[in-house]
Amino acid sequence: MLIRLAEPADAMAVARVHVRSWQVAYKGLMPQGYLDQLRPEERAARYTFGSLDPNSPTTVVAVENTQIYGFATVALARDQDVPGSGELYALYVDPEWWGRGVGAQLMSAARNRLLDLGFQQAVLWALKGNSRAERFYAADQWKPDGMQRTDTVWGVVVDEVRYRCTLITE
């Protein structure tokens, strides 16, 4: 499995992974009608892969035999109460590839990218009740930090829990 920076030409393949993973992972956690109407074309139009803006999010993709099976996006944390921290904006793997180590490889690449950007701490927001994600993040030493929010994500109101981790060990 090759992990590399996403390129503009990857947008549709990443969007397909994004939509499939939401439709499977968030079943029962988000309205089914909403999940059913998700379209990769709409997601792909929002990505900014290949941006030269150093403040723009960076996405890495997991590729095997020219197929993209997952992605992770990182950048400066958006929350004002964690200045100087990075954020894992997204980490999604095609459901057919769950349990094969793709997520762990993407997490490693995301951590390395955050370290390269100069961050020592990072946060992420996870959908409340997403037990699969909770187990994955706990195994990678992410811990809930007590912050919760109700947010609108891609047009749907969701409850989220914030996780935090130290990217380097002393």
C-alpha positions as CSV (number, residue, x, y, z in Angstrom):
1,M,0.0,0.0,0.0
2,L,1.4,3.4,-1.0
3,I,0.6,6.5,1.0
4,R,1.1,9.7,-0.9
5,L,-0.2,13.3,-1.1
6,A,-3.5,13.7,-2.8
7,E,-3.5,15.3,-6.2
8,P,-6.4,17.2,-7.9
9,A,-7.0,14.1,-10.1
10,D,-7.8,12.1,-7.0
11,A,-10.9,14.1,-6.0
12,M,-13.5,11.7,-7.4
13,A,-11.9,8.6,-6.1
14,V,-11.5,10.1,-2.6
15,A,-15.1,11.3,-2.7
16,R,-16.3,7.8,-3.5
17,V,-14.4,6.5,-0.4
18,H,-15.8,9.4,1.6
19,V,-19.4,8.6,0.6
20,R,-19.2,4.8,1.0
21,S,-17.5,5.1,4.4
22,W,-20.2,7.5,5.7
23,Q,-23.0,5.3,4.4
24,V,-21.7,2.3,6.2
25,A,-20.1,3.8,9.3
26,Y,-22.8,6.3,10.1
27,K,-25.8,4.0,9.5
28,G,-28.0,4.4,12.5
29,L,-26.1,7.5,13.7
30,M,-27.3,9.8,10.9
31,P,-30.6,10.0,9.1
32,Q,-30.8,7.2,6.5
33,G,-32.4,9.4,3.9
34,Y,-29.4,11.8,4.2
35,L,-26.9,8.9,3.8
36,D,-28.8,7.5,0.8
37,Q,-28.7,10.8,-1.1
38,L,-24.9,11.4,-0.7
39,R,-23.2,11.8,-4.0
40,P,-19.4,11.7,-4.7
41,E,-19.7,14.4,-7.3
42,E,-20.8,16.9,-4.7
43,R,-18.0,16.0,-2.3
44,A,-15.3,16.0,-5.0
45,A,-16.2,19.6,-6.0
46,R,-15.2,20.7,-2.4
47,Y,-11.7,19.3,-2.2
48,T,-8.7,21.5,-2.7
49,F,-6.0,18.9,-3.3
50,G,-2.7,20.3,-4.6
51,S,-3.3,23.7,-3.1
52,L,-0.1,25.8,-2.6
53,D,-1.5,27.6,0.4
54,P,0.5,26.5,3.4
55,N,-2.5,27.1,5.6
56,S,-4.7,24.8,3.5
57,P,-5.5,21.3,4.7
58,T,-3.3,18.5,3.4
59,T,-4.7,15.1,2.4
60,V,-2.8,11.9,2.0
61,V,-4.3,8.9,0.2
62,A,-3.8,5.1,0.5
63,V,-3.3,3.6,-3.0
64,E,-2.9,0.1,-4.2
65,N,-2.8,-0.8,-7.9
66,T,-3.9,2.7,-8.8
67,Q,-7.1,2.4,-6.6
68,I,-7.6,4.8,-3.7
69,Y,-8.8,2.9,-0.6
70,G,-8.6,5.6,2.1
71,F,-7.5,9.1,3.0
72,A,-6.6,11.4,5.9
73,T,-6.7,15.2,6.0
74,V,-4.8,17.3,8.5
75,A,-4.2,21.0,9.2
76,L,-4.0,23.6,11.9
77,A,-6.7,23.0,14.6
78,R,-9.8,25.1,14.1
79,D,-10.7,25.3,17.8
80,Q,-9.5,28.5,19.6
81,D,-8.9,26.7,22.9
82,V,-6.1,24.6,21.5
83,P,-3.7,27.2,20.0
84,G,-0.7,25.7,18.3
85,S,-2.3,22.3,17.9
86,G,-2.9,20.4,14.7
87,E,-6.1,18.6,13.8
88,L,-7.0,15.4,12.1
89,Y,-9.9,16.7,10.0
90,A,-10.8,13.4,8.4
91,L,-9.7,9.7,8.2
92,Y,-11.8,7.4,6.1
93,V,-11.2,4.0,4.6
94,D,-13.4,2.2,2.1
95,P,-15.5,-0.3,4.1
96,E,-14.3,-3.2,2.0
97,W,-10.8,-2.4,3.3
98,W,-11.7,-2.1,7.0
99,G,-9.6,-4.3,9.2
100,R,-6.6,-4.6,6.8
101,G,-4.4,-1.9,8.4
102,V,-5.1,0.9,5.9
103,G,-6.5,3.1,8.7
104,A,-3.4,2.6,10.8
105,Q,-1.1,3.4,7.9
106,L,-3.1,6.6,7.2
107,M,-3.0,7.6,10.9
108,S,0.8,7.1,10.9
109,A,1.1,9.3,7.8
110,A,-1.3,11.9,9.3
111,R,0.7,12.0,12.5
112,N,4.0,12.4,10.5
113,R,2.5,15.2,8.4
114,L,1.3,17.0,11.6
115,L,4.8,16.7,13.1
116,D,6.3,18.0,9.8
117,L,4.0,21.0,10.1
118,G,5.5,21.7,13.6
119,F,2.7,20.4,15.8
120,Q,3.3,18.4,19.0
121,Q,-0.4,18.1,20.0
122,A,-3.4,17.3,17.9
123,V,-7.2,17.1,18.2
124,L,-9.9,15.4,16.2
125,W,-13.7,15.4,16.4
126,A,-15.6,12.1,16.1
127,L,-19.3,11.5,15.8
128,K,-20.7,10.6,19.2
129,G,-21.7,6.9,19.3
130,N,-19.4,5.8,16.5
131,S,-18.0,2.9,18.5
132,R,-15.7,1.7,15.7
133,A,-14.0,5.0,15.5
134,E,-13.8,5.3,19.3
135,R,-11.9,1.9,19.5
136,F,-9.6,2.9,16.6
137,Y,-8.7,6.2,18.2
138,A,-8.2,4.7,21.6
139,A,-5.8,2.1,20.2
140,D,-3.8,5.0,18.7
141,Q,-3.6,6.8,22.1
142,W,-6.2,9.5,21.4
143,K,-8.3,10.3,24.5
144,P,-11.6,12.3,24.8
145,D,-10.7,15.6,26.4
146,G,-14.1,16.4,27.7
147,M,-15.2,18.8,24.9
148,Q,-18.4,18.0,23.1
149,R,-20.4,20.0,20.5
150,T,-23.4,19.9,18.3
151,D,-22.2,20.8,14.8
152,T,-23.5,20.9,11.2
153,V,-21.4,18.6,9.1
154,W,-22.1,18.5,5.4
155,G,-25.6,19.8,6.1
156,V,-26.6,17.4,8.9
157,V,-26.7,18.3,12.6
158,V,-24.5,15.9,14.6
159,D,-23.2,15.5,18.2
160,E,-19.4,15.1,18.3
161,V,-16.8,14.3,20.9
162,R,-13.3,15.8,20.8
163,Y,-10.2,13.7,21.2
164,R,-6.6,14.8,21.9
165,C,-3.2,13.2,21.6
166,T,0.5,14.0,21.9
167,L,2.2,13.4,18.6
168,I,5.7,13.0,20.1
169,T,6.7,10.9,23.1
170,E,9.3,12.1,25.5
